[in-house]
């Protein structure tokens, strides 16, 4: 899975829209500056968290955080002689 650059993600669009909406609401006087800052900070923090999870490769339902590298099986350096078949009585 390839990770998209941050500027091409929907999360960035949401963060920008929420930040602009918070700024406009504060500018219009419908939202206190304190709450506008809190909304923008939470939105930005969730974006950072989301990008961090994406870059770690955590997918929904996937318990592995870091992909496991495959290891080649161990092969003996010298061939092992097969034991002779059991004697027939």
N, C-alpha and C positions, 0 to 999 in steps of 0.2 A: 504494500500500500504506500502510495506516495502522498506526502503531506503538501497541501497547497500553501503557497505563500500567504502570509497574514492579510495582505491587502486584497486578496481575492476571495475571502471567506464571508459567509453570511454573518458570522459573529461580529466582525468588524463593522459591518453595516448597521447592525443592531446597536452596538456601542456608540457609534457616531450619531444615530438618530435619537437615542436616549439622552445623550449628552446635549445635543442641540435642543431637544424638547425641554430638558431641565433648565438650560440656560434661558430659553425663551419664556418659560413659566416664571422663572425668577425675575426676569426683566419686566414682564407684564404685571408682576405683583401678585400673581395667583399662588405662588409658592415661596415660602421663606428661603432666604439664601442658605441657611443651614441645611434645610432639607434638600435643596437643589444640589448642594455639594455632596451630601450623603448618597443621593440617587446616582450621581455621576461616579462617585468613588466605588460604590457597589457594582455598578455596571462594568467599570474598567477592571476591577478585581476579578469579576467572574470571567471576563474575556481572557485575562492573563492565566487564570486557572484552567480554562478550557483549552487554550493553546498549549499549555504545559502538558495536559493529559494527552492531547493529540500527538504531540511530539514524542511522548514516551511510548506511544503505540498502544495505549489501553483502549480496547474496543468494548462496546457493551456486550456483556456476557463472556468476555475473555478474561480468565483469571490470571493469565501471564502478564507480568509487567514488562519484563525484558525478554525478547526472543531468545530462545535457547539455541546455541550453535550445535550443529550436528557434528558428531565425532566419528571418525572412521573406526571400524572394528579392529581389534588387536589381532594381528596374524602372526603366528609363530615364525621366527626367522629360519628355522630348519624344519623340514618336513618330519612328521612323527611317523615312524613305521607302524603299520597296522599289526596287531597281534595275530598270531597264527590261529586258524580255526580250531575249535576244540577237537580232541582226538575222538574217533569213533570206536566204540567198544564192540 
